[in-house]
Amino acid sequence: MKTMPKEKMITFMITIVARISFLTAMIDIGDIMLVLV
């Protein structure tokens, strides 16, 4: 099993965090839209 370089790992973590925060933002926007409608 090959270990990932540190730079790759950091980029991977940032991508995951960005995706999770993006999904959370989308859910929040959906909730706001439901409240408005």
Number of C-alpha atoms within 10 A of each C-alpha: 3 4 6 9 8 9 9 10 12 12 11 12 12 12 12 12 12 12 12 12 12 12 12 12 12 12 12 12 12 12 12 11 10 9 8 7 6
